[in-house]
Amino acid sequence: YSEEMRARYPDPGISWRFPVPEAEIPELFEAASLVVIPSIATTGSSSVLHRAAACGRPVVASDLPELRALAVEEDLRIELVPPGDAPALAVRIAELLQDPARCLALVRHNFDLMQGMTLAHTCARYAAIFAEAAREARRRS
């Protein structure tokens, strides 16, 4: 599929890099002006979204329930477009690329937010969720 897309949409401004070894992922994000997640379906939390935020990159993503919920739950600021709407995606990408102040605001907010999402923070959230589930189970029995 990737090779077909590369052949169909040759553009000197697009760098088609796949597969990307894990060690090269930070470099890939750092080289990007923005990150696009044009998914039409997802299976949950997006590691791409988290990596983009941690690397200080603005994100344009499909407005899928899982991605919207993740953004709301974690207070991430991302630009959402209707899933599968290529013209809307193109417009939003162009808008962001032409608005450095808007990009910077998204980047600063998300980057600062990600700095607080340490391993200790994540573990504490899991522990709180497990404790709440245990309380609920005890209440029901």
Disulfide bonds with the S-S distance in Angstrom:
none
